[in-house]
Amino acid sequence: HRAHSRDAFAKGALDAAKFLAGKKPGLYTMANVIGVK
């Protein structure tokens, strides 16, 4: 696949950081971040 800009990657990284803030140490996936299993 191709991305036209890096904006989507940056948004994903920021969403992941917000999700992880305050979480206990552990293994999390992007599926956890976006709420799918």
PDB file of N, CA, C and O in Angstrom:
ATOM      1  N   HIS A   1       0.840  -1.179   0.000  1.00  0.00           N
ATOM      2  CA  HIS A   1       0.000   0.000   0.000  1.00  0.00           C
ATOM      3  C   HIS A   1       0.879   1.235   0.000  1.00  0.00           C
ATOM      4  O   HIS A   1       2.084   1.154   0.240  1.00  0.00           O
ATOM      5  N   ARG A   2       0.281   2.354  -0.265  1.00  0.00           N
ATOM      6  CA  ARG A   2       1.005   3.623  -0.282  1.00  0.00           C
ATOM      7  C   ARG A   2       0.271   4.645   0.578  1.00  0.00           C
ATOM      8  O   ARG A   2      -0.949   4.597   0.731  1.00  0.00           O
ATOM      9  N   ALA A   3       1.030   5.548   1.120  1.00  0.00           N
ATOM     10  CA  ALA A   3       0.446   6.663   1.864  1.00  0.00           C
ATOM     11  C   ALA A   3       0.774   7.952   1.122  1.00  0.00           C
ATOM     12  O   ALA A   3       1.898   8.142   0.657  1.00  0.00           O
ATOM     13  N   HIS A   4      -0.202   8.822   1.018  1.00  0.00           N
ATOM     14  CA  HIS A   4       0.021  10.089   0.329  1.00  0.00           C
ATOM     15  C   HIS A   4       0.740  11.089   1.225  1.00  0.00           C
ATOM     16  O   HIS A   4       1.386  12.015   0.734  1.00  0.00           O
ATOM     17  N   SER A   5       0.630  10.906   2.521  1.00  0.00           N
ATOM     18  CA  SER A   5       1.353  11.758   3.463  1.00  0.00           C
ATOM     19  C   SER A   5       1.606  10.953   4.732  1.00  0.00           C
ATOM     20  O   SER A   5       1.101   9.842   4.896  1.00  0.00           O
ATOM     21  N   ARG A   6       2.375  11.522   5.596  1.00  0.00           N
ATOM     22  CA  ARG A   6       2.694  10.840   6.855  1.00  0.00           C
ATOM     23  C   ARG A   6       1.710  11.182   7.963  1.00  0.00           C
ATOM     24  O   ARG A   6       1.876  10.745   9.102  1.00  0.00           O
ATOM     25  N   ASP A   7       0.699  11.952   7.637  1.00  0.00           N
ATOM     26  CA  ASP A   7      -0.270  12.382   8.645  1.00  0.00           C
ATOM     27  C   ASP A   7      -0.952  11.204   9.339  1.00  0.00           C
ATOM     28  O   ASP A   7      -1.130  11.224  10.557  1.00  0.00           O
ATOM     29  N   ALA A   8      -1.330  10.192   8.584  1.00  0.00           N
ATOM     30  CA  ALA A   8      -2.011   9.033   9.178  1.00  0.00           C
ATOM     31  C   ALA A   8      -1.094   8.294  10.141  1.00  0.00           C
ATOM     32  O   ALA A   8      -1.539   7.821  11.187  1.00  0.00           O
ATOM     33  N   PHE A   9       0.179   8.195   9.794  1.00  0.00           N
ATOM     34  CA  PHE A   9       1.132   7.527  10.682  1.00  0.00           C
ATOM     35  C   PHE A   9       1.317   8.331  11.964  1.00  0.00           C
ATOM     36  O   PHE A   9       1.384   7.766  13.055  1.00  0.00           O
ATOM     37  N   ALA A  10       1.400   9.650  11.826  1.00  0.00           N
ATOM     38  CA  ALA A  10       1.553  10.514  12.993  1.00  0.00           C
ATOM     39  C   ALA A  10       0.323  10.423  13.894  1.00  0.00           C
ATOM     40  O   ALA A  10       0.455  10.353  15.116  1.00  0.00           O
ATOM     41  N   LYS A  11      -0.873  10.422  13.299  1.00  0.00           N
ATOM     42  CA  LYS A  11      -2.095  10.307  14.092  1.00  0.00           C
ATOM     43  C   LYS A  11      -2.128   8.980  14.835  1.00  0.00           C
ATOM     44  O   LYS A  11      -2.517   8.933  16.002  1.00  0.00           O
ATOM     45  N   GLY A  12      -1.725   7.904  14.174  1.00  0.00           N
ATOM     46  CA  GLY A  12      -1.688   6.599  14.827  1.00  0.00           C
ATOM     47  C   GLY A  12      -0.736   6.584  16.007  1.00  0.00           C
ATOM     48  O   GLY A  12      -1.040   6.014  17.055  1.00  0.00           O
ATOM     49  N   ALA A  13       0.420   7.213  15.834  1.00  0.00           N
ATOM     50  CA  ALA A  13       1.397   7.271  16.920  1.00  0.00           C
ATOM     51  C   ALA A  13       0.852   8.078  18.097  1.00  0.00           C
ATOM     52  O   ALA A  13       1.028   7.690  19.252  1.00  0.00           O
ATOM     53  N   LEU A  14       0.198   9.190  17.809  1.00  0.00           N
ATOM     54  CA  LEU A  14      -0.375  10.006  18.883  1.00  0.00           C
ATOM     55  C   LEU A  14      -1.525   9.286  19.577  1.00  0.00           C
ATOM     56  O   LEU A  14      -1.643   9.337  20.801  1.00  0.00           O
ATOM     57  N   ASP A  15      -2.371   8.620  18.802  1.00  0.00           N
ATOM     58  CA  ASP A  15      -3.460   7.844  19.401  1.00  0.00           C
ATOM     59  C   ASP A  15      -2.911   6.743  20.306  1.00  0.00           C
ATOM     60  O   ASP A  15      -3.448   6.497  21.386  1.00  0.00           O
ATOM     61  N   ALA A  16      -1.844   6.083  19.868  1.00  0.00           N
ATOM     62  CA  ALA A  16      -1.234   5.026  20.675  1.00  0.00           C
ATOM     63  C   ALA A  16      -0.650   5.598  21.966  1.00  0.00           C
ATOM     64  O   ALA A  16      -0.793   4.999  23.032  1.00  0.00           O
ATOM     65  N   ALA A  17       0.005   6.750  21.871  1.00  0.00           N
ATOM     66  CA  ALA A  17       0.581   7.373  23.066  1.00  0.00           C
ATOM     67  C   ALA A  17      -0.511   7.743  24.065  1.00  0.00           C
ATOM     68  O   ALA A  17      -0.350   7.537  25.268  1.00  0.00           O
ATOM     69  N   LYS A  18      -1.619   8.289  23.570  1.00  0.00           N
ATOM     70  CA  LYS A  18      -2.738   8.641  24.457  1.00  0.00           C
ATOM     71  C   LYS A  18      -3.328   7.387  25.100  1.00  0.00           C
ATOM     72  O   LYS A  18      -3.669   7.396  26.283  1.00  0.00           O
ATOM     73  N   PHE A  19      -3.447   6.318  24.328  1.00  0.00           N
ATOM     74  CA  PHE A  19      -3.972   5.057  24.848  1.00  0.00           C
ATOM     75  C   PHE A  19      -3.072   4.514  25.952  1.00  0.00           C
ATOM     76  O   PHE A  19      -3.565   4.030  26.972  1.00  0.00           O
ATOM     77  N   LEU A  20      -1.766   4.590  25.758  1.00  0.00           N
ATOM     78  CA  LEU A  20      -0.821   3.999  26.703  1.00  0.00           C
ATOM     79  C   LEU A  20      -0.613   4.828  27.962  1.00  0.00           C
ATOM     80  O   LEU A  20      -0.171   4.305  28.985  1.00  0.00           O
ATOM     81  N   ALA A  21      -0.928   6.109  27.894  1.00  0.00           N
ATOM     82  CA  ALA A  21      -0.728   6.984  29.051  1.00  0.00           C
ATOM     83  C   ALA A  21      -1.525   6.448  30.234  1.00  0.00           C
ATOM     84  O   ALA A  21      -2.747   6.318  30.165  1.00  0.00           O
ATOM     85  N   GLY A  22      -0.827   6.141  31.312  1.00  0.00           N
ATOM     86  CA  GLY A  22      -1.472   5.658  32.526  1.00  0.00           C
ATOM     87  C   GLY A  22      -1.724   4.163  32.567  1.00  0.00           C
ATOM     88  O   GLY A  22      -2.189   3.648  33.583  1.00  0.00           O
ATOM     89  N   LYS A  23      -1.427   3.451  31.482  1.00  0.00           N
ATOM     90  CA  LYS A  23      -1.615   1.995  31.469  1.00  0.00           C
ATOM     91  C   LYS A  23      -0.458   1.327  32.211  1.00  0.00           C
ATOM     92  O   LYS A  23       0.646   1.865  32.297  1.00  0.00           O
ATOM     93  N   LYS A  24      -0.745   0.146  32.739  1.00  0.00           N
ATOM     94  CA  LYS A  24       0.315  -0.639  33.367  1.00  0.00           C
ATOM     95  C   LYS A  24       1.254  -1.159  32.285  1.00  0.00           C
ATOM     96  O   LYS A  24       0.832  -1.356  31.145  1.00  0.00           O
ATOM     97  N   PRO A  25       2.531  -1.384  32.629  1.00  0.00           N
ATOM     98  CA  PRO A  25       3.453  -1.962  31.646  1.00  0.00           C
ATOM     99  C   PRO A  25       2.917  -3.291  31.130  1.00  0.00           C
ATOM    100  O   PRO A  25       2.369  -4.086  31.893  1.00  0.00           O
ATOM    101  N   GLY A  26       3.073  -3.518  29.869  1.00  0.00           N
ATOM    102  CA  GLY A  26       2.592  -4.756  29.266  1.00  0.00           C
ATOM    103  C   GLY A  26       2.728  -4.704  27.765  1.00  0.00           C
ATOM    104  O   GLY A  26       3.318  -3.778  27.208  1.00  0.00           O
ATOM    105  N   LEU A  27       2.181  -5.702  27.123  1.00  0.00           N
ATOM    106  CA  LEU A  27       2.226  -5.796  25.673  1.00  0.00           C
ATOM    107  C   LEU A  27       0.868  -5.384  25.122  1.00  0.00           C
ATOM    108  O   LEU A  27      -0.150  -5.999  25.437  1.00  0.00           O
ATOM    109  N   TYR A  28       0.860  -4.354  24.309  1.00  0.00           N
ATOM    110  CA  TYR A  28      -0.355  -3.857  23.689  1.00  0.00           C
ATOM    111  C   TYR A  28      -0.145  -3.827  22.179  1.00  0.00           C
ATOM    112  O   TYR A  28       0.979  -3.672  21.700  1.00  0.00           O
ATOM    113  N   THR A  29      -1.229  -3.975  21.446  1.00  0.00           N
ATOM    114  CA  THR A  29      -1.158  -3.926  19.989  1.00  0.00           C
ATOM    115  C   THR A  29      -1.993  -2.755  19.485  1.00  0.00           C
ATOM    116  O   THR A  29      -2.740  -2.140  20.246  1.00  0.00           O
ATOM    117  N   MET A  30      -1.859  -2.456  18.205  1.00  0.00           N
ATOM    118  CA  MET A  30      -2.694  -1.407  17.626  1.00  0.00           C
ATOM    119  C   MET A  30      -4.163  -1.817  17.665  1.00  0.00           C
ATOM    120  O   MET A  30      -5.047  -0.961  17.702  1.00  0.00           O
ATOM    121  N   ALA A  31      -4.426  -3.123  17.658  1.00  0.00           N
ATOM    122  CA  ALA A  31      -5.814  -3.581  17.800  1.00  0.00           C
ATOM    123  C   ALA A  31      -6.380  -3.126  19.143  1.00  0.00           C
ATOM    124  O   ALA A  31      -7.549  -2.751  19.226  1.00  0.00           O
ATOM    125  N   ASN A  32      -5.562  -3.156  20.192  1.00  0.00           N
ATOM    126  CA  ASN A  32      -5.995  -2.650  21.493  1.00  0.00           C
ATOM    127  C   ASN A  32      -6.284  -1.151  21.410  1.00  0.00           C
ATOM    128  O   ASN A  32      -7.272  -0.664  21.960  1.00  0.00           O
ATOM    129  N   VAL A  33      -5.416  -0.440  20.720  1.00  0.00           N
ATOM    130  CA  VAL A  33      -5.540   1.019  20.618  1.00  0.00           C
ATOM    131  C   VAL A  33      -6.836   1.399  19.911  1.00  0.00           C
ATOM    132  O   VAL A  33      -7.539   2.308  20.353  1.00  0.00           O
ATOM    133  N   ILE A  34      -7.155   0.715  18.822  1.00  0.00           N
ATOM    134  CA  ILE A  34      -8.339   1.098  18.050  1.00  0.00           C
ATOM    135  C   ILE A  34      -9.596   0.358  18.490  1.00  0.00           C
ATOM    136  O   ILE A  34     -10.684   0.614  17.973  1.00  0.00           O
ATOM    137  N   GLY A  35      -9.450  -0.566  19.453  1.00  0.00           N
ATOM    138  CA  GLY A  35     -10.608  -1.214  20.049  1.00  0.00           C
ATOM    139  C   GLY A  35     -11.175  -2.402  19.298  1.00  0.00           C
ATOM    140  O   GLY A  35     -12.375  -2.666  19.373  1.00  0.00           O
ATOM    141  N   VAL A  36     -10.333  -3.121  18.575  1.00  0.00           N
ATOM    142  CA  VAL A  36     -10.783  -4.353  17.912  1.00  0.00           C
ATOM    143  C   VAL A  36     -10.001  -5.527  18.462  1.00  0.00           C
ATOM    144  O   VAL A  36      -8.886  -5.366  18.958  1.00  0.00           O
ATOM    145  N   LYS A  37     -10.586  -6.702  18.374  1.00  0.00           N
ATOM    146  CA  LYS A  37      -9.882  -7.887  18.858  1.00  0.00           C
ATOM    147  C   LYS A  37      -9.624  -8.829  17.753  1.00  0.00           C
ATOM    148  O   LYS A  37      -9.038  -9.889  17.969  1.00  0.00           O
TER     149      LYS A  37
END
